[in-house]
Amino acid sequence: MSIVVVHLDCILVLTFWSAVFIMIMWSAKSEVMKLSPRTGRPKAENPKNYSIKVRFDEEMNKALLAYCEKHKIARTEAIRKGLALLLSSEK
């Protein structure tokens, strides 16, 4: 069984299942357009764009890990807080 479609001076001969597929895709198109074009993680207010490598001896590393474990914070956060404390003490 074939379906003949005449549209804008163009004649298409479709099988039943290809016509069903086109109708499904035509109706689904409007739902796809409702999706947000932006995906992924939102932009940070204060992005951390700079990376610094720091070398510690074993004693300093153990002290940092113990502090982080006790206060439940990441090592980078502890280092940032330490630097902020140093800078605020200079004022």
DSSP file (Angstrom, degrees, kcal/mol; ACC not computed):
  #  RESIDUE AA STRUCTURE BP1 BP2  ACC     N-H-->O    O-->H-N    N-H-->O    O-->H-N    TCO  KAPPA ALPHA  PHI   PSI    X-CA   Y-CA   Z-CA
    1    1 A M              0   0    0      0, 0.0    15,-0.9     0, 0.0     2,-0.3   0.000 360.0 360.0 360.0 130.8    0.0    0.0    0.0
    2    2 A S  E     -A   15   0A   0     13,-0.2     2,-0.5    14,-0.1    13,-0.2  -0.876 360.0-144.5-122.5 154.1    1.4    3.4   -1.0
    3    3 A I  E     -A   14   0A   0     11,-4.0    11,-3.4    -2,-0.3     2,-0.5  -0.974  11.2-148.7-118.6 130.9    0.4    6.9   -0.2
    4    4 A V  E     -A   13   0A   0     -2,-0.5     2,-0.5     9,-0.2     9,-0.2  -0.880  14.1-170.2-102.3 127.1    0.7    9.7   -2.8
    5    5 A V  E     -A   12   0A   0      7,-3.0     7,-2.9    -2,-0.5     2,-0.6  -0.970   7.0-165.3-119.9 127.0    1.4   13.2   -1.4
    6    6 A V  E     +A   11   0A   0     -2,-0.5     2,-0.3     5,-0.2     5,-0.2  -0.957  22.7 156.0-112.2 119.3    1.3   16.3   -3.6
    7    7 A H  E >   -A   10   0A   0      3,-2.6     3,-0.7    -2,-0.6    -2,-0.1  -0.957  64.4 -15.6-148.4 123.7    2.9   19.3   -1.9
    8    8 A L  T 3  S-     0   0    0     -2,-0.3     3,-0.1     1,-0.3    -1,-0.1   0.914 126.9 -49.1  50.0  55.4    4.4   22.4   -3.6
    9    9 A D  T 3  S+     0   0    0      1,-0.2     2,-0.4    -3,-0.0    -1,-0.3   0.774 116.6 115.3  58.9  29.6    4.7   21.0   -7.0
   10   10 A C  E <   -A    7   0A   0     -3,-0.7    -3,-2.6     2,-0.0     2,-0.5  -0.996  52.2-154.8-131.2 131.6    6.3   17.8   -5.7
   11   11 A I  E     -A    6   0A   0     -2,-0.4     2,-0.4    -5,-0.2    -5,-0.2  -0.927  13.1-174.0-110.2 123.7    4.9   14.4   -5.8
   12   12 A L  E     -A    5   0A   0     -7,-2.9    -7,-3.0    -2,-0.5     2,-0.6  -0.940  14.1-154.9-117.0 138.5    6.0   11.8   -3.1
   13   13 A V  E     +A    4   0A   0     -2,-0.4     2,-0.3    -9,-0.2    -9,-0.2  -0.954  24.1 179.5-112.0 114.9    5.1    8.2   -3.0
   14   14 A L  E     -A    3   0A   0    -11,-3.4   -11,-4.0    -2,-0.6     2,-0.1  -0.864  26.1-127.1-117.2 147.0    5.3    6.9    0.5
   15   15 A T  E  >  -A    2   0A   0     -2,-0.3     4,-1.9   -13,-0.2   -13,-0.2  -0.425  38.6-102.7 -78.5 168.1    4.7    3.5    2.1
   16   16 A F  H  > S+     0   0    0    -15,-0.9     4,-2.1     1,-0.2     5,-0.1   0.925 120.5  47.3 -58.6 -46.9    2.3    3.4    5.0
   17   17 A W  H  > S+     0   0    0      1,-0.2     4,-2.3     2,-0.2    -1,-0.2   0.838 109.8  51.8 -70.5 -32.7    5.2    3.1    7.6
   18   18 A S  H  > S+     0   0    0      2,-0.2     4,-2.2     1,-0.2    -1,-0.2   0.868 109.9  50.9 -69.7 -33.5    7.3    5.9    6.1
   19   19 A A  H  X S+     0   0    0     -4,-1.9     4,-2.2     2,-0.2    -2,-0.2   0.905 110.4  48.8 -66.7 -40.9    4.2    8.2    6.3
   20   20 A V  H  X S+     0   0    0     -4,-2.1     4,-2.4     2,-0.2    -2,-0.2   0.917 110.6  51.5 -63.1 -43.0    3.7    7.2    9.9
   21   21 A F  H  X S+     0   0    0     -4,-2.3     4,-2.6     1,-0.2     5,-0.2   0.918 109.6  49.1 -60.1 -45.1    7.4    7.9   10.7
   22   22 A I  H  X S+     0   0    0     -4,-2.2     4,-2.4     1,-0.2    -1,-0.2   0.897 110.9  50.2 -62.9 -40.8    7.1   11.4    9.0
   23   23 A M  H  X S+     0   0    0     -4,-2.2     4,-2.1     2,-0.2    -1,-0.2   0.904 111.7  48.1 -65.2 -40.2    4.0   12.2   11.1
   24   24 A I  H  X S+     0   0    0     -4,-2.4     4,-2.1     1,-0.2    -2,-0.2   0.937 113.9  46.2 -64.9 -45.8    5.7   11.1   14.3
   25   25 A M  H  X S+     0   0    0     -4,-2.6     4,-1.4     1,-0.2    -2,-0.2   0.870 110.7  53.9 -65.2 -36.7    8.8   13.1   13.5
   26   26 A W  H  X S+     0   0    0     -4,-2.4     4,-0.6    -5,-0.2    -1,-0.2   0.911 112.6  42.8 -64.4 -42.7    6.7   16.2   12.5
   27   27 A S  H  X S+     0   0    0     -4,-2.1     4,-0.5     1,-0.2     3,-0.4   0.820 112.8  53.3 -74.8 -29.7    4.8   16.1   15.8
   28   28 A A  H >X S+     0   0    0     -4,-2.1     4,-1.7     1,-0.2     3,-0.5   0.740  92.0  75.5 -75.7 -22.2    8.0   15.5   17.9
   29   29 A K  H 3X S+     0   0    0     -4,-1.4     4,-1.6     1,-0.2    -1,-0.2   0.888  91.1  54.1 -57.9 -41.5    9.8   18.5   16.3
   30   30 A S  H 3X S+     0   0    0     -4,-0.6     4,-0.5    -3,-0.4    -1,-0.2   0.838 107.1  51.4 -65.1 -32.5    7.8   21.0   18.4
   31   31 A E  H X< S+     0   0    0     -3,-0.5     3,-0.8    -4,-0.5     4,-0.4   0.862 106.5  53.5 -72.3 -35.5    8.8   19.2   21.6
   32   32 A V  H >< S+     0   0    0     -4,-1.7     3,-1.2     1,-0.2    -2,-0.2   0.864 103.1  57.5 -66.2 -35.3   12.5   19.3   20.8
   33   33 A M  H 3< S+     0   0    0     -4,-1.6    -1,-0.2     1,-0.2    -2,-0.2   0.692  95.7  65.6 -70.3 -17.1   12.4   23.0   20.2
   34   34 A K  T << S+     0   0    0     -3,-0.8    -1,-0.2    -4,-0.5    -2,-0.2   0.666  80.9 101.4 -77.7 -16.9   11.1   23.5   23.8
   35   35 A L  S <  S-     0   0    0     -3,-1.2    -3,-0.0    -4,-0.4     0, 0.0  -0.326  85.2-101.0 -69.6 150.7   14.4   22.3   25.3
   36   36 A S        -     0   0    0      1,-0.1    -1,-0.1     2,-0.1    -2,-0.1  -0.493  19.9-142.9 -70.5 136.4   16.9   24.8   26.5
   37   37 A P  S    S+     0   0    0      0, 0.0     2,-0.5     0, 0.0    -1,-0.1   0.741  83.1  74.7 -72.9 -20.4   19.8   25.5   24.1
   38   38 A R        +     0   0    0      2,-0.0     2,-0.3     0, 0.0    -2,-0.1  -0.798  60.6 169.4 -96.7 130.6   22.2   25.8   27.0
   39   39 A T        +     0   0    0     -2,-0.5     2,-0.2     2,-0.1     0, 0.0  -0.860  32.7  45.7-130.1 167.7   23.3   22.6   28.8
   40   40 A G  S    S-     0   0    0     -2,-0.3    -2,-0.0     2,-0.0     0, 0.0  -0.484  94.3 -17.3  99.2-169.1   26.0   21.8   31.4
   41   41 A R  S    S-     0   0    0     -2,-0.2     3,-0.1     1,-0.1    -2,-0.1  -0.480  70.4-110.9 -76.5 140.4   27.1   23.5   34.5
   42   42 A P        -     0   0    0      0, 0.0    -1,-0.1     0, 0.0     2,-0.1  -0.324  42.0 -91.3 -68.3 155.5   26.1   27.1   35.2
   43   43 A K        -     0   0    0      1,-0.1     2,-0.2     2,-0.0     3,-0.0  -0.405  42.2-119.8 -66.9 140.6   28.8   29.8   35.1
   44   44 A A        -     0   0    0      1,-0.1    -1,-0.1    -2,-0.1    -3,-0.0  -0.522   8.5-133.4 -80.2 148.5   30.5   30.5   38.5
   45   45 A E  S    S+     0   0    0      1,-0.3    -1,-0.1    -2,-0.2    -2,-0.0   0.912 104.5  20.8 -66.2 -42.5   30.3   34.0   40.0
   46   46 A N  S    S-     0   0    0      2,-0.0    -1,-0.3    -3,-0.0    -3,-0.0  -0.729  88.4-158.3-127.8  81.2   34.0   34.0   40.8
   47   47 A P        -     0   0    0      0, 0.0     2,-1.0     0, 0.0    -4,-0.0  -0.276  15.4-132.3 -65.6 145.1   35.7   31.3   38.6
   48   48 A K        +     0   0    0      1,-0.2    -2,-0.0     0, 0.0    -4,-0.0  -0.800  38.1 162.2 -98.8  94.8   39.0   29.9   39.7
   49   49 A N        +     0   0    0     -2,-1.0     2,-0.4     2,-0.0    -1,-0.2   0.556  47.6  78.8 -92.3 -10.6   41.0   30.2   36.5
   50   50 A Y        -     0   0    0      2,-0.0     2,-0.4     0, 0.0     0, 0.0  -0.855  57.5-162.9-110.8 135.2   44.5   29.9   38.0
   51   51 A S        -     0   0    0     -2,-0.4     2,-0.4     2,-0.0    -2,-0.0  -0.948   6.4-171.7-116.0 133.3   46.2   26.7   39.1
   52   52 A I        -     0   0    0     -2,-0.4     2,-0.5     2,-0.0    -2,-0.0  -0.987  15.2-142.5-127.2 132.1   49.3   26.7   41.3
   53   53 A K        -     0   0    0     -2,-0.4     2,-0.4     2,-0.0    -2,-0.0  -0.813  19.7-170.3 -94.6 131.8   51.4   23.7   42.2
   54   54 A V        -     0   0    0     -2,-0.5     2,-0.5     2,-0.0    -2,-0.0  -0.966  11.3-149.1-123.8 136.9   52.7   23.6   45.8
   55   55 A R        -     0   0    0     -2,-0.4     2,-0.3     6,-0.0    -2,-0.0  -0.925  17.7-175.5-108.8 128.0   55.3   21.1   47.1
   56   56 A F        -     0   0    0     -2,-0.5     2,-0.1     2,-0.0    -2,-0.0  -0.862  23.6-123.5-116.5 151.5   55.0   20.1   50.8
   57   57 A D     >  -     0   0    0     -2,-0.3     4,-2.3     1,-0.1     5,-0.2  -0.383  42.6 -95.7 -80.3 174.8   57.3   18.0   52.9
   58   58 A E  H  > S+     0   0    0      1,-0.2     4,-2.4     2,-0.2     5,-0.2   0.881 123.0  51.8 -63.1 -40.0   55.7   14.9   54.6
   59   59 A E  H  > S+     0   0    0      2,-0.2     4,-2.1     1,-0.2    -1,-0.2   0.927 111.7  45.8 -63.4 -45.7   55.1   16.7   57.9
   60   60 A M  H  > S+     0   0    0      1,-0.2     4,-2.4     2,-0.2    -1,-0.2   0.887 112.4  51.8 -65.5 -39.0   53.3   19.7   56.3
   61   61 A N  H  X S+     0   0    0     -4,-2.3     4,-2.6     2,-0.2    -2,-0.2   0.916 109.8  48.6 -64.5 -43.3   51.2   17.3   54.1
   62   62 A K  H  X S+     0   0    0     -4,-2.4     4,-2.5     2,-0.2    -2,-0.2   0.903 111.7  50.1 -63.2 -40.5   50.1   15.3   57.2
   63   63 A A  H  X S+     0   0    0     -4,-2.1     4,-2.3     2,-0.2    -2,-0.2   0.913 111.6  48.3 -64.5 -41.9   49.2   18.4   59.0
   64   64 A L  H  X S+     0   0    0     -4,-2.4     4,-2.6     2,-0.2    -2,-0.2   0.934 112.6  47.9 -63.3 -46.3   47.2   19.7   56.0
   65   65 A L  H  X S+     0   0    0     -4,-2.6     4,-2.3     1,-0.2    -2,-0.2   0.891 111.8  50.2 -62.7 -39.9   45.3   16.4   55.7
   66   66 A A  H  X S+     0   0    0     -4,-2.5     4,-2.4     2,-0.2    -1,-0.2   0.913 111.4  48.5 -64.9 -42.4   44.6   16.2   59.4
   67   67 A Y  H  X S+     0   0    0     -4,-2.3     4,-2.4     1,-0.2    -2,-0.2   0.932 112.6  48.2 -62.4 -45.6   43.2   19.8   59.3
   68   68 A C  H  X>S+     0   0    0     -4,-2.6     5,-1.6     1,-0.2     4,-1.0   0.890 112.2  49.0 -63.6 -39.9   41.0   19.0   56.3
   69   69 A E  H  <5S+     0   0    0     -4,-2.3     3,-0.2    -5,-0.2    -1,-0.2   0.916 112.7  47.6 -64.9 -43.8   39.7   15.8   57.9
   70   70 A K  H  <5S+     0   0    0     -4,-2.4    -2,-0.2     1,-0.2    -1,-0.2   0.896 121.4  34.8 -65.3 -41.7   38.9   17.6   61.1
   71   71 A H  H  <5S-     0   0    0     -4,-2.4    -1,-0.2    -5,-0.2    -2,-0.2   0.429 103.9-126.6 -96.4  -0.3   37.1   20.5   59.4
   72   72 A K  T  <5 +     0   0    0     -4,-1.0     2,-0.3    -3,-0.2    -3,-0.2   0.918  65.1 127.1  55.8  49.2   35.6   18.5   56.5
   73   73 A I      < -     0   0    0     -5,-1.6    -1,-0.2    -6,-0.1    -2,-0.1  -0.885  62.6 -99.5-129.3 163.3   37.0   20.7   53.8
   74   74 A A     >  -     0   0    0     -2,-0.3     4,-2.1     1,-0.1     5,-0.2  -0.400  32.5-114.2 -77.8 158.2   39.1   20.1   50.7
   75   75 A R  H  > S+     0   0    0      1,-0.2     4,-2.4     2,-0.2     5,-0.2   0.901 116.8  53.6 -59.9 -41.7   42.8   20.8   50.7
   76   76 A T  H  > S+     0   0    0      1,-0.2     4,-2.4     2,-0.2    -1,-0.2   0.893 107.9  50.3 -62.7 -38.2   42.5   23.6   48.2
   77   77 A E  H  > S+     0   0    0      2,-0.2     4,-2.5     1,-0.2    -1,-0.2   0.898 109.6  50.8 -66.4 -39.7   39.9   25.3   50.4
   78   78 A A  H  X S+     0   0    0     -4,-2.1     4,-2.3     2,-0.2    -2,-0.2   0.906 111.0  48.4 -63.3 -41.5   42.2   25.0   53.4
   79   79 A I  H  X S+     0   0    0     -4,-2.4     4,-2.3     2,-0.2    -2,-0.2   0.907 111.1  50.4 -66.6 -40.9   45.1   26.5   51.5
   80   80 A R  H  X S+     0   0    0     -4,-2.4     4,-2.5     2,-0.2    -2,-0.2   0.917 111.2  48.7 -61.5 -43.2   42.8   29.4   50.3
   81   81 A K  H  X S+     0   0    0     -4,-2.5     4,-2.3     1,-0.2    -2,-0.2   0.897 110.3  51.8 -64.0 -39.3   41.7   30.1   53.9
   82   82 A G  H  X S+     0   0    0     -4,-2.3     4,-2.1     2,-0.2    -2,-0.2   0.912 111.1  46.6 -63.5 -42.4   45.3   30.1   55.0
   83   83 A L  H  X S+     0   0    0     -4,-2.3     4,-2.6     2,-0.2    -2,-0.2   0.904 111.2  51.9 -66.5 -40.9   46.3   32.6   52.4
   84   84 A A  H  X S+     0   0    0     -4,-2.5     4,-2.2     1,-0.2    -2,-0.2   0.891 109.5  50.7 -61.8 -38.9   43.3   34.8   53.2
   85   85 A L  H  X S+     0   0    0     -4,-2.3     4,-1.6     2,-0.2    -2,-0.2   0.904 110.6  49.0 -65.4 -42.1   44.3   34.7   56.9
   86   86 A L  H  X S+     0   0    0     -4,-2.1     4,-0.9     1,-0.2    -2,-0.2   0.928 113.0  46.8 -62.2 -45.2   47.9   35.7   56.0
   87   87 A L  H  X S+     0   0    0     -4,-2.6     4,-0.5     1,-0.2     3,-0.4   0.859 111.9  50.1 -67.8 -35.3   46.7   38.6   53.8
   88   88 A S  H >< S+     0   0    0     -4,-2.2     3,-0.6     1,-0.2    -1,-0.2   0.802 105.1  57.9 -74.5 -27.0   44.2   39.8   56.4
   89   89 A S  H 3< S+     0   0    0     -4,-1.6    -1,-0.2     1,-0.2    -2,-0.2   0.728  97.9  62.2 -74.8 -20.0   46.9   39.8   59.1
   90   90 A E  H 3<        0   0    0     -4,-0.9    -1,-0.2    -3,-0.4    -2,-0.2   0.747 360.0 360.0 -72.7 -24.1   49.1   42.2   57.1
   91   91 A K    <<        0   0    0     -3,-0.6    -1,-0.2    -4,-0.5    -2,-0.1   0.475 360.0 360.0 -74.6 360.0   46.5   44.9   57.2
